[in-house]
Structure formats: C-alpha cells, structure tokens
Amino acid sequence: MTEVFTGTQVRDAERPLVEAGHGPALMQQAASGLAAQVLRSLRQRGRIYGAGVTALVGSGNNGADALYALLRLRRRGVRTRAVLVSERCHEAALTAYREAGGRTLPRVPGHQDVIIDAVLGTGASRRAEPMPIPGLGEALRPDARHEARGGIQRPGTQRPETQRPEIIACDIPSGVSADTGEVLSDYGLTADRTVTFGAVKLGLVVGAGAVLSGQIHCVDIGLGPHLPQASARLLETPSAGDRAEPDEAPSTTSGASSIELRELSGQDHKYARGVVHVVAGSTQYPGAAQLSVAAAVGTGAGMVTVDSEAQVSARVTAVHPEVVALPTDQALRRADAVALGPGLTGEAADEETLESVLAWSQSGGGILVLDASGIGLLSPERLRSGALTPNVVLTPHAGELHRLVSRIDEVHGTRVLREEDGDSPVASARAVAAHLGAVVLLKGASTVIAEPHGSVIVHRCRAPGLATAGSGDVLTGVIGALAAHDGRVGDMAALGSHIHAAAAHQIDPRGAGAFGAADLVAGIRRYRS
C-alpha cells in the first residue's frame, strides 16, 4: 500500500531542501513529471504535435511548476497557453516561458485538449472566494472545440474536436485542503488526473478531494528521507471510468495485493475456514438478514449461522439451505466472528444479545462486526474510554459516527474530537477508535479504517453504485466472513471494503449505478472465484 501524508508533513519535508538552495531543482523535477503525464493524456487523445494545452496559473509554486511544464511541452510541438489567474506570478518561471515564445491569454480558449489546474497548491488553508477565470465555463463544454472551429458533426460520429478537454491538477485540485480533503475554494474543477509531487497528500484521497482528484500519479522529487511517519496507508480499488494506455506508468496504488488472506489448504474443514454468526433482520427489515448472510456465504465462510425473528430466519434458510438458524448463545460456542446490527429495530432483546456477544468477544471468543442499529445499541457504559477491544469493528457512515460522538460527549462529558480535527474523516475515525479501543471503519467517498493504536488505512474507490439500500448490510457480511477466517481485524476490514468495491466495479464498470444490493452479492461471488 502507498503511504499518505498531510500537506503540512510534505511542506515540512520540503523546507530544509528549499533552504539549502534545492528549490529550483525540485521545481524542475515536478515540471518534468507533470509534462510527462500531459503527454500521456495527449497520446490517449490521438495526437501530441499541434495539440492545445492551457495552464491556469496562480501565484504559488505550483503555478511555476505548470509554466516550466509548458516549456517542455512546447519542445514537443504542443500549442501552449497560460492564463494568469492572479496579479502575482512566479517571475522566473514566467520570464523563462515568455522568452521561449510562450503566450499568455486573458481568458481560457475554447479549443483545448488539456487544461492544467495550477491556480492553488497545497498551501490553501482557509476558506476564500474563488478567483474568476474568464472563459473557463465555455472551455469545459464538450462541444467547445466543435463550435470554435465551426465544424459540422455528422450523426453517429464522435469527432475528436467534440471531446471535453481533460483536466490535470498540478499537485492538488485548486481549493482542496491537502490535510483534510475539504473544499476551501470551489473552482468547479474535477480533475481527470492529479499529478502530485513528493508524496501522496491525504487531501487527495479523503473527503471531497477523493472525488475531485481523479487518477493520482505521484512524482518522486527526492523527499523520501525527509518525510516523517505516514499519516495513513492508501488502498485503491479500480474505479468507474478508470482508463490507461499500454505504456502508461501505473498510478499510485494497485489494489489490495498487499493484504493477503490466509490461503486454504486441502486439509481445511469447514471450521478451519471460519464460522460467522449473523444477528440481523426483523419483520420490518427482513432483507437485511438475507443480504448479510448471502454476502458471508459468497465471501467464502466455512459455515454461516443466523439468529433473527423466526419468520426471517425461515426465509433465509429457505434461500440458503447451507445456513443454520441458531440462537446466539448456542452459535457462540462455534463462532469465530459475529456480524450484528443490520435491520435490527433496537428491541430489548437486541440489547441483551449485543451484551452477550460483547462479553464473548472481550473474553477472547472472537471478532464482532457491529453495523447500523447495532452501533446505536451500545450502552452508556460501553461508550466509556477503553470499554471495547480491538476485536470489535464498528462500521458507521458519517451520520452514524456523528451520532456516536454526540452520545459519547453527552454521556461522559468529554470531547472525543479536537476542534482542529474539523471535518477530517481520518481524524474523526482515529479519535473514536482510540477512545473506545475498537477498530472503526468509517464509510464514505473514501472508507477510513482506524485501529485503536492509531494505524489508519484509507480505501479509495469511485463506485457511486454502492450508495444504495442494503449495500452496508452486504459489507457487514463480507467483513464478518473474512474476520472469521483470518483474525487480523483491521486488515480484514480493509480487505472487505476492497472486495465490496471491486464487486461493484465488476458489475458496473461505467459507474452508472444500475444495480441493487442483491446484484452486489452475486458480484462478490464472481470476484472471489
């Protein structure tokens, strides 16, 4: 997995090199890497010589990186333009660009192949109104090239000049916080690619930044020995709309290959493969049990048992005859993991069941995956500092985490989150995990897996179809099955998130979202096999 750093960490690593006089060399390395990615994009679009590339140049160092990249592109026959967005600019870079014959324009022309976003860099730290960029809206329209040349498109054809220009962000999409992924200034630019320098920034892979940054390519500029301990590790799953050409350098990450599941052997029996017990569903939400159980079976659990209301259990076992309906107190004798919460309604019996499973887990019985209503069932006593164990995985979405934090603050009079944590999903998940002593998997645009000792994995995947009813129930079953087979709790939570997203990508490669949670279960079976 790729190490990820906050923007502050990367700037601190750069500082001694800049102070030692290596700033210009760092800038040229960055410009070279940026130009190389622009050339790859142009090659994908069908031409380099005569292609149009415009850079939106701000006042900072990333504006200079873009100007030096334009210089390199001019040598390859690219028609380059620079739009100076700020009154100030990096003088040396601008002078070099103009002396080489580079043109600057007051507005973005409407017939470009690539637009380089270099307005704001990683130093953005406060909210501000975006600076106006004349002509940008028109240039981003798919038909901008067509209209500009007065061409006539024949029905049923896709001419190159009707393509929308590709947007490549220089270091980070403008206005995005490199520390948190928050949008501080909205320029309305969603990058197809981001070429980042020195290290992958946390703001590129969490929050809105994860959506706005596109494919991430990291250019090595020699910061490695100067970087501190990483803020997180990045796990990335192939996403809707990803593309690459045969000679293209890989992006920053390559899936879950660094998390390997314990291999099955010919001597394994069903108990060796792992037994997962599912406590889910109700007459109001019978499908939740069905989805969690089906996901556990499809992921490869050696045995799955279920405890739900009688008619729900009967429905589940009718569809899955290999599943055994058992009361939880009996199932715990054989279980390696319990998945609890999807579709429960918060009855007193649910609270009693949760307490018995927590006691079982804390005495070394196995792993508990707690989702949805199960998280809301945690008693005030279970919300005190250190009340849970690393054998417990909470899988909230942002709203559920917010409610959990509010309950902790209210019950114990303590603030789990510091004011400087803001809306950072990494800081929030890490703080709750440390407080409770459990693993927290925070679902979102990027999923954050935080362990009590502070280790964090960020799983990034653009799979819009996962935002559908029942998707979380499926994820609970997947993680339960993996945890039953292999007790590395945090890693199995991350691997479960990857399998969940990879299945979505397999059945919905274009990201249309035209599938339901039941289809996702089928995708998991295909992916696992």
Residue, then its C-alpha position, 0 to 999 in steps of 0.5 A: m500500500t502507498e503511504v499518505f501524508t498531510g500537506t503540512q508533513v510534505r511542506d515540512a519535508e520540503r523546507p530544509l531542501v528549499e533552504a539549502g538552495h534545492g528549490p529550483a531543482l525540485m521545481q524542475q523535477a515536478a515540471s518534468g513529471l507533470a509534462a510527462q503525464v500531459l503527454r500521456s493524456l495527449r497520446q490517449r487523445g490521438r495526437i501530441y504535435g499541434a495539440g492545445v494545452t492551457a495552464l491556469v496559473g496562480s501565484g504559488n509554486n505550483g503555478a511555476d511548476a505548470l509554466y516550466a511544464l509548458l516549456r517542455l511541452r512546447r519542445r514537443g510541438v504542443r500549442t501552449r497557453a497560460v492564463l494568469v489567474s492572479e496579479r502575482c506570478h512566479e517571475a522566473a518561471l514566467t520570464a523563462y516561458r515568455e522568452a521561449g515564445g510562450r503566450t499568455l491569454p486573458r481568458v481560457p480558449g475554447h479549443q483545448d485538449v488539456i487544461i492544467d489546474a495550477v491556480l492553488g497548491t497545497g498551501a490553501s488553508r482557509r476558506a476564500e472566494p474563488m478567483p474568476i477565470p474568464g472563459l473557463g465555463e465555455a472551455l469545459r463544454p464538450d462541444a467547445r472545440h466543435e463550435a470554435r472551429g465551426g465544424i459540422q458533426r455528422p450523426g453517429t460520429q464522435r469527432p475528436e474536436t467534440q471531446r471535453p478537454e481533460i483536466i490535470a491538477c498540478d499537485i492538488p485540485s485548486g481549493v482542496s485542503a491537502d490535510t483534510g480533503e475539504v473544499l476551501s475554494d470551489y473552482g468547479l474543477t474535477a480533475d481527470r488526473t492529479v499529478t502530485f509531487g513528493a508524496v501522496k497528500l491525504g487531501l487527495v484521497v479523503g473527503a471531497g478531494a477523493v472525488l475531485s482528484g481523479q487518477i493520482h500519479c505521484v512524482d518522486i522529487g527526492l523527499g523520501p528521507h525527509l518525510p516523517q511517519a505516514s499519516a495513513r496507508l492508501l488502498e485503491t480499488p479500480s474505479a468507474g471510468d478508470r482508463a490507461e494506455p499500454d505504456e502508461a506508468p501505473s498510478t499510485t496504488s494497485g489494489a489490495s495485493s498487499i493484504e493477503l488472506r490466509e490461503l486454504s489448504g486441502q486439509d481445511h474443514k469447514y471450521a478451519r475456514g471460519v464460522v460467522h454468526v449473523v444477528a440481523g433482520s426483523t419483520q420490518y427489515p427482513g432483507a437485511a438478514q438475507l443480504s448479510v448472510a448471502a454476502a458471508v456465504g459468497t465471501g467464502a465462510g466455512m459455515v454461516t449461522v443466523d439468529s433473527e425473528a423466526q419468520v426471517s430466519a425461515r426465509v433465509t434458510a429457505v434461500h440458503p439451505e447451507v445456513v443454520a438458524l441458531p440462537t446466539d448463545q448456542a452459535l457462540r460456542r462455534a463462532d469465530a466472528v459475529a456480524l450484528g446490527p443490520g435491520l435490527t429495530g433496537e428491541a430489548a432483546d437486541e440489547e441483551t444479545l449485543e451484551s452477550v456477544l460483547a462479553w464473548s468477544q472481550s473474553g477472547g471468543g472472537i471478532l464482532v462486526l457491529d453495523a447500523s442499529g447495532i452501533g446505536l445499541l451500545s450502552p452508556e457504559r460501553l461508550r466509556s474510554g477503553a470499554l471495547t477491544p480491538n476485536v470489535v469493528l464498528t462500521p458507521h457512515a458519517g451520520e452514524l459516527h456523528r451520532l456516536v460522538s454526540r452520545i459519547d460527549e453527552v454521556h461522559g462529558t468529554r470531547v472525543l474530537r479536537e476542534e482542529d480535527g474539523d471535518s477530517p474523516v481520518a481524524s474523526a475515525r482515529a479519535v473514536a477508535a482510540h477512545l473506545g479501543a475498537v477498530v472503526l471503519l468509517k464509510g464514505a467517498s473514501t472508507v477510513i479504517a482506524e485501529p485503536h493504536g492509531s494505524v489508519i488505512v484509507h480505501r479509495c474507490r469511485a463506485p457511486g453504485l454502492a450508495t444504495a439500500g442494503s449495500g452496508d448490510v452486504l459489507t457487514g457480511v463480507i467483513g464478518a466472513l473474512a474476520a472469521h477466517d483470518g483474525r487480523v481485524g483491521d486488515m480484514a476490514a480493509l480487505g472487505s471494503h476492497i472486495h465490496a468495491a471491486a464487486a461493484h466495479q465488476i458489475d458496473p464498470r461505467g459507474a452508472g449505478a444500475f444495480g441493487a444490493a442483491d446484484l452486489v452479492a452475486g458480484i462478490r461471488r464472481y470476484r472471489s472465484 
